[in-house]
Amino acid sequence: PYLPISQVQLVLLDHGLYRDLPRAFALTYSRLWHGVVLGDADAIREAAEEMGVGQYYPLLAAMLTARPWTDILRAGDTGDARALHEKGTAADKKQ
């Protein structure tokens, strides 16, 4: 429903898809994301191999982040995880 700008609306979303992950998988997955954030290709490869992804680790990282592999690696080149920032138009950023 439409609400005037001065009113606040709280919306709760229940995805209903959560489940407990085995500890070994959770640790490997966290190492994968750590590598992604730092742009560390070796760390991404190692974690992805533990997950059974093999040579497709660049594709996995790209799918998880919705970013090209080169953008993921750019975070490592600059030493700045902000290289993976969300991209959008000026109108998107005003929202």
TIVEX-147485 format. One record per atom (N, C-alpha, C): residue in one letter; atom name; x, y, z. Coordinates in steps of 0.02 Angstrom, whole numbers, plus 32768, in hexadecimal, padded with zeros to 4 digits. Each point is the difference from the previous one (the first is absolute). Layout:
BEGIN
 type atom    x    y    z
    a   CA    X    Y    Z
...
This chain:
BEGIN
 type atom    x    y    z
    p    N 802A 7FC4 8000
    p   CA 7FD6 803C 8000
    p    C 802B 803E 8000
    y    N 7FE5 8036 7FE7
    y   CA 8023 803F 7FFD
    y    C 8000 8021 8045
    l    N 803A 8016 8016
    l   CA 8006 8024 803F
    l    C 8020 8044 7FF3
    p    N 7FEA 8033 8022
    p   CA 8022 8040 7FF9
    p    C 804A 7FF9 8015
    i    N 8029 802A 7FE4
    i   CA 8048 7FFC 800E
    i    C 8010 8006 804A
    s    N 7FD8 8023 8025
    s   CA 800E 800B 8047
    s    C 7FF3 7FC2 802B
    q    N 7FE0 7FCD 7FE4
    q   CA 7FF3 7FC4 8027
    q    C 8033 7FCA 7FEE
    v    N 800E 7FD6 8031
    v   CA 8030 7FCB 7FF7
    v    C 7FDB 7FBE 7FFC
    q    N 8016 7FD5 7FD3
    q   CA 7FE1 7FBE 7FFA
    q    C 8037 7FCC 800A
    l    N 7FF3 7FCF 802A
    l   CA 802F 7FCA 800C
    l    C 7FE5 7FC2 7FDB
    v    N 802B 7FE4 7FD5
    v   CA 7FED 7FC5 7FDA
    v    C 802E 7FC7 8014
    l    N 7FE4 7FC8 8015
    l   CA 8027 7FC5 8012
    l    C 7FF8 7FCD 7FC9
    l    N 8038 7FE5 7FEA
    l   CA 8000 7FCD 7FCD
    l    C 8017 7FBE 801F
    d    N 7FDA 7FCC 7FF4
    d   CA 8012 7FBD 8018
    d    C 800E 7FD5 7FC3
    h    N 803F 7FF4 7FF3
    h   CA 8012 7FD8 7FC6
    h    C 7FF0 7FB6 800A
    g    N 8003 7FE9 803E
    g   CA 7FEE 7FBC 800F
    g    C 802F 7FCB 7FE4
    l    N 803B 8014 7FEB
    l   CA 802E 7FD1 7FE0
    l    C 8040 7FF3 8029
    y    N 8001 8016 803D
    y   CA 803D 7FFB 8027
    y    C 8007 7FBA 801E
    r    N 803E 7FEB 8005
    r   CA 800E 7FBF 8020
    r    C 8045 8003 801D
    d    N 800D 7FD3 802E
    d   CA 8042 7FFB 801E
    d    C 8030 7FDF 7FCF
    l    N 803C 801B 7FFC
    l   CA 8033 7FE5 7FD3
    l    C 8033 7FD9 802A
    p    N 801B 7FCB 7FE4
    p   CA 8036 7FDD 8023
    p    C 803A 8030 800D
    r    N 801F 7FFA 803A
    r   CA 8036 802E 8013
    r    C 8038 8003 7FCD
    a    N 8014 7FC7 7FE5
    a   CA 8037 7FFE 7FCF
    a    C 7FED 8028 7FC2
    f    N 7FC2 7FF9 7FE9
    f   CA 7FEA 8026 7FC5
    f    C 7FFE 804A 8010
    a    N 7FE6 8012 803A
    a   CA 7FFB 8047 8013
    a    C 8045 8020 8002
    l    N 8031 7FDD 801A
    l   CA 8044 801B 8003
    l    C 801E 8008 7FBA
    t    N 7FF5 7FCF 7FD6
    t   CA 8019 8005 7FBB
    t    C 7FDE 8038 7FDB
    y    N 7FBE 8007 8009
    y   CA 7FDA 8035 7FDF
    y    C 8017 8045 8018
    s    N 800F 8005 8041
    s   CA 8018 8040 801A
    s    C 8045 8010 7FE4
    r    N 802B 7FCE 7FF7
    r   CA 8041 800C 7FE0
    r    C 7FF8 8015 7FB8
    l    N 7FCE 7FE4 7FDE
    l   CA 7FF1 8014 7FBC
    l    C 7FEE 804A 7FFD
    w    N 7FD2 8015 802B
    w   CA 7FEC 8046 8002
    w    C 8039 802E 8015
    h    N 8029 7FE9 802D
    h   CA 803B 8027 8015
    h    C 802C 800D 7FC3
    g    N 800C 7FCC 7FD9
    g   CA 8027 8007 7FC3
    g    C 7FE0 802F 7FCE
    v    N 7FBE 7FFB 7FFA
    v   CA 7FDB 802C 7FD2
    v    C 8008 8049 8014
    v    N 7FF6 800E 8040
    v   CA 8004 8045 8018
    v    C 8046 801D 7FF6
    l    N 8033 7FD6 800A
    l   CA 8044 8018 7FF8
    l    C 801A 7FFB 7FB9
    g    N 7FDA 7FE1 7FD4
    g   CA 8017 7FF7 7FBB
    g    C 803A 7FD0 7FFB
    d    N 8001 7FCE 802C
    d   CA 8037 7FD0 8004
    d    C 7FED 7FC2 7FD8
    a    N 8019 7FFC 7FC2
    a   CA 7FEE 7FC9 7FD3
    a    C 8015 7FBC 801C
    d    N 8039 7FFC 8021
    d   CA 8016 7FC0 801C
    d    C 7FD1 7FE9 8037
    a    N 7FEB 802D 802C
    a   CA 7FD3 7FED 8036
    a    C 7FBC 7FEB 7FE4
    i    N 7FE9 8023 7FCD
    i   CA 7FC0 7FEE 7FE0
    i    C 8006 7FBA 7FE2
    r    N 8036 7FF4 7FDC
    r   CA 800B 7FBF 7FDF
    r    C 8002 7FC8 8033
    e    N 8027 800A 8036
    e   CA 8007 7FCC 8033
    e    C 7FBD 7FEF 8020
    a    N 7FDA 8033 8013
    a   CA 7FBF 7FF4 8020
    a    C 7FD0 7FE0 7FCF
    a    N 8000 8018 7FC3
    a   CA 7FD3 7FE3 7FCE
    a    C 8011 7FB8 7FF1
    e    N 8040 7FF0 7FFF
    e   CA 8014 7FBA 7FF4
    e    C 7FE8 7FD3 8039
    e    N 8003 8019 803D
    e   CA 7FE7 7FD9 803A
    e    C 7FB5 7FF4 7FF9
    m    N 7FDD 802E 7FDD
    m   CA 7FB8 7FFA 7FF7
    m    C 7FEF 7FD6 7FC2
    g    N 8033 7FE9 7FDC
    g   CA 7FF4 7FD6 7FC6
    g    C 7FF5 8026 7FBF
    v    N 8010 8040 7FFF
    v   CA 7FF4 8029 7FC5
    v    C 8037 7FF8 7FCC
    g    N 803C 7FF2 8017
    g   CA 8038 7FF6 7FD2
    g    C 8012 803D 7FD8
    q    N 800A 7FF6 7FBF
    q   CA 8019 8036 7FD5
    q    C 7FCE 8038 7FF5
    y    N 7FC2 7FF8 8016
    y   CA 7FCD 8032 7FF5
    y    C 7FFB 8033 8038
    y    N 8034 8005 8029
    y   CA 7FFF 802F 8039
    y    C 7FF5 8049 7FEB
    p    N 801A 8017 7FC6
    p   CA 7FF0 8045 7FED
    p    C 7FB5 8009 7FF2
    l    N 7FE1 7FCE 7FE3
    l   CA 7FB8 8003 7FF2
    l    C 7FD9 8001 8041
    l    N 8013 7FD6 8031
    l   CA 7FDE 8000 8040
    l    C 8004 8044 8021
    a    N 803B 801D 8002
    a   CA 8008 8042 8020
    a    C 7FD7 8035 7FDB
    a    N 7FFE 7FFC 7FBE
    a   CA 7FD9 8030 7FD9
    a    C 7FB5 7FF7 800E
    m    N 7FEB 7FC2 8005
    m   CA 7FB9 7FF3 800F
    m    C 7FEC 8018 8045
    l    N 802B 7FF6 8031
    l   CA 7FF0 8015 8044
    l    C 7FFD 804C 8008
    t    N 8029 8023 7FDA
    t   CA 8005 8048 8008
    t    C 7FDA 8027 7FCA
    a    N 7FEC 7FDD 7FCB
    a   CA 7FE1 8021 7FC6
    a    C 8030 8034 7FE3
    r    N 8040 7FEF 8001
    r   CA 8035 802B 7FE5
    r    C 802E 7FD7 7FD4
    p    N 801D 801F 7FCD
    p   CA 8030 7FDB 7FD7
    p    C 803E 7FEE 8029
    w    N 8021 7FCB 7FED
    w   CA 803C 7FE8 8022
    w    C 8034 8038 8004
    t    N 8008 8028 7FCC
    t   CA 8032 8036 8001
    t    C 7FF0 8033 8036
    d    N 7FC0 800E 800D
    d   CA 7FEE 802F 8036
    d    C 8010 7FE2 8044
    i    N 7FF6 7FBF 8007
    i   CA 8010 7FDF 8040
    i    C 804A 8005 800E
    l    N 8028 7FF3 7FCD
    l   CA 8049 8003 8009
    l    C 8018 8047 800B
    r    N 7FDD 8031 7FE8
    r   CA 8013 8046 8008
    r    C 8005 8013 804A
    a    N 7FD6 7FE2 802A
    a   CA 8004 800D 8048
    a    C 8045 7FEE 801A
    g    N 801D 7FC9 7FE6
    g   CA 8042 7FEB 8015
    g    C 8036 802D 7FE5
    d    N 7FF7 8018 7FC3
    d   CA 8032 802C 7FE1
    d    C 8006 8042 8025
    t    N 7FC8 801A 8018
    t   CA 8000 8041 8021
    t    C 8009 7FFA 804B
    g    N 7FF7 7FC2 801A
    g   CA 8003 7FF8 8049
    g    C 7FC3 801E 8022
    d    N 7FCB 800D 7FD9
    d   CA 7FC6 8023 8019
    d    C 7FC1 7FD9 7FED
    a    N 7FDE 7FE5 8031
    a   CA 7FC4 7FD9 7FF4
    a    C 7FC8 802A 7FE2
    r    N 8006 8042 8003
    r   CA 7FCC 802A 7FE4
    r    C 7FFD 7FFB 7FB4
    a    N 8030 7FDE 7FE1
    a   CA 7FFE 7FF5 7FB8
    a    C 7FC4 7FD7 7FEC
    l    N 7FE1 7FDE 802E
    l   CA 7FC4 7FD8 7FF1
    l    C 7FC0 8026 8010
    h    N 8004 8041 8007
    h   CA 7FC5 8027 8012
    h    C 7FC8 7FF7 7FCE
    e    N 7FC3 800C 8019
    e   CA 7FC6 7FFB 7FD4
    e    C 8002 8038 7FCD
    k    N 7FEF 7FEE 7FC3
    k   CA 7FFE 8031 7FCB
    k    C 7FB8 8011 7FF2
    g    N 7FF3 803D 7FED
    g   CA 7FBC 8014 7FEF
    g    C 8000 8046 7FE5
    t    N 7FC6 8015 7FEA
    t   CA 7FFA 8043 7FE5
    t    C 7FFB 8032 803A
    a    N 8007 803F 7FF1
    a   CA 7FF9 8033 8033
    a    C 7FBA 7FFC 8020
    a    N 7FCD 7FF1 7FD8
    a   CA 7FBD 7FFA 801B
    a    C 7FFB 7FC6 8031
    d    N 8022 7FC9 7FF1
    d   CA 8000 7FC7 802E
    d    C 801E 8013 8043
    k    N 8035 8026 7FFE
    k   CA 8024 8011 803D
    k    C 7FDA 8032 802B
    k    N 7FD1 8025 7FE3
    k   CA 7FD9 8030 8027
    k    C 7FCB 7FDE 802A
    q    N 7FEE 7FC3 7FEF
    q   CA 7FCB 7FDC 8023
    q    C 8017 7FE8 8044
